[in-house]
Amino acid sequence: MSLTKEQIAQRIARELKDGYYVNLGIGIPTLVANYIPAGMNVVLQSENGLLGMGPFPFEGEEDPDLINAGKQTITTVPGSVFFDSAMSFGMIRAGKVNLTVLGAMEVSENGDIANWKIPGKMVKGMGGAMDLVASARNIIVAMMHTNPKGESKLLPACTLPLTGVRCVKKIVSDLAVLDVTPGGFKLLERAPGVSVEEIKAKTAGKLIVEGDIPEIGF
Amino acid sequence: MNKVVAGADEAIKDISDGAVLMLGGFGLCGIPENSIAALVKKKVNNLTCISNNAGVDDFGIGLMLKEKQVKKMISSYVGENAEFERQLLSGELQVELIPQGTLATRCMAAGYGMPAFFTPAGVGTEVAEGKEIRLFNEKEYLLEMAFDADFAIVKAWKGDTDGNLVYKETARNFNPLMAMAGKITIAEVEELVPAGELDPDAIHTPGIYVHRIFQGSNYEKRIEQRTVRKKN
């Protein structure tokens, strides 16, 4: 069984460490916030100008002046702080954010990422993604292993316009956990019931498989 | 020195066709609603708008796009606006998409009197095309220029008659940066108070950057993504 979006987020949450400042992108990455281990102090950065992002507000308590980078209504937590967009990207550029989790349309075997544009079809813009991937110390990508047609999104080289180069460190897909290494995608774990052969068949870029590959436990 | 004007119509009265405008806000949060409505009413055209987003189809800058008042948008993310995407893909609208941190820092640089700066955002991508690249500590950086805008239009929570501004929560976003960056800066505020009433330690934008200020009215503050949780 491939992982659900929630399970991808749950697996990524295991990469969190106490005291981390973390930026979570839109989509699956946002769900990681639901799986921060109890007792662990992780501060969420929202690049529109907030450190210390709390959960969604209770019904009727939405505040239009308080949103996250996905334009969703949110809350603060004790210790939260607001700042302007230049300072927000200042702390990102200066490497103060410990971990960035974001989605991708394609990742290449050398860690390039494409997630902002499909020429002639979709032009939404890069938002803060280019700033984040250019400066973050540790970047984990949450993504589907293949597109709806079944074609691999883990490629020898990206075909779509790039967001950043040689920056992705780890990928958690619906099929596997992989590190991006100098030799290519290194398979670390596989989704329960998904075979190494299936992952090989659905990974177009170079895949390194060494020894037994454990299943992800939940 | 009188910076206080009666309202949005007076504040924008000398914005003419072809002007380069900065508009504060992130999504629909902290946008200068009154001034946008006045620009739509004035039917000023061929505008270049620097703003992180382009509103939605029927609110924010989307209202100006619908009336085809915008010649060029300079933004980082425009995904919430179908009319925008249509005009862009059909070639009616010029668009320059730039990384969000670069957008913010190009505003900041203008307000700090710095013509340019280096950033790693966009290295190795199409954003880098035609730009100078310099190595610092063996890492590549792009040279990016400060913005040059005729008018900056921002929204603050509170302001005083000297033009000092205070923003609320994440409605701060690009507003203080753009406030510093306009040749003429127009601020609309929810509450205008006499100079001396704001705590000098708590002011985000010093009034020296602000040329015109007015108390806005009827703020809709539309929420783009209303996300809530249930009480147990």
Interface residues (C-beta under 8 A of the other chain):
Chain A: S46 E47 N48 G49 L50 P55 F56 P57 F58 E59 G60 E61 E62 D63 P64 D65 L66 I67 N68 G70 K71 Q72 T73 I74 T76 F82 F83 D84 S85 A86 S88 F89 G90 I92 R93 D112 G120 M122 V123 K124 G125 M126 G127 G128 A129 M130 D131 A134 S135 P161 L162 T163 G164 V165 R166
Chain B: F26 G27 L28 C29 G30 N52 S75 S76 Y77 V78 G79 E80 E85 L88 L89 V95 L97 I98 P99 Q100 G101 T102 L103 A104 T105 C107 M108 T119 P120 A121 G122 V123 G124 T125 E126 V127 W157 Y167 K168 E169 T170 A171 R172 N173 F174 N175 P176 L177 H204 K221 R222 I223 E224 Q225 R226 T227 V228 R229 K230 K231
